[in-house]
Amino acid sequence: MSRRVRAGYEAVGWAGLLAPARTPPAVIATLNAAVRQAMDGPEIASRVAELGAEPAVSSPEEFGRFIAAELAKWTEVARQSNISLD
């Protein structure tokens, strides 16, 4: 299997919690607080480490910016590579 690496790109697996559009900000804040509390607990931290992952909790705004950046990055990679979804 050959592997091509493009300078300036990094592929990292990630997971996150999303809510439907127009979810009230108070609900988003409550969910974010609950996730932060769970991720700070020793049970979740040890399980995440066992899986070889590094926990990273952010604000809803930071996560939104991260998703937008990932979308822009991989859209450009697809465009430059002439990849299309049919």
C-alpha positions, -999 to 999 in steps of 0.1 A, spaced: 0 0 0 14 34 -9 9 64 12 11 100 0 16 128 25 7 163 17 27 190 34 6 210 59 -20 183 65 -25 161 95 -53 135 99 -64 129 134 -93 109 146 -117 127 168 -152 124 183 -176 149 197 -211 154 209 -235 173 186 -270 186 191 -297 195 166 -297 230 151 -315 256 172 -310 237 204 -314 263 231 -281 277 244 -290 268 280 -294 232 270 -260 233 252 -244 248 283 -259 221 305 -246 193 281 -212 209 279 -209 211 317 -220 175 321 -194 163 295 -167 183 311 -175 168 345 -176 133 331 -143 138 313 -126 151 344 -136 119 363 -110 92 368 -131 64 352 -135 82 319 -99 95 319 -85 60 324 -108 44 298 -99 70 272 -62 64 280 -67 27 276 -80 33 241 -49 53 232 -67 86 230 -62 120 246 -93 137 260 -98 172 249 -129 191 261 -137 225 246 -164 250 246 -193 247 221 -179 277 202 -144 262 200 -157 229 188 -178 246 162 -147 264 149 -128 231 149 -155 214 129 -156 243 104 -118 241 100 -118 204 95 -145 207 69 -126 234 50 -94 214 52 -108 182 39 -129 199 12 -97 214 -1 -79 181 0 -108 165 -20 -108 194 -45 -70 192 -50 -72 154 -54 -102 155 -78 -123 135 -54 -160 138 -56 -190 122 -40 -215 108 -65 
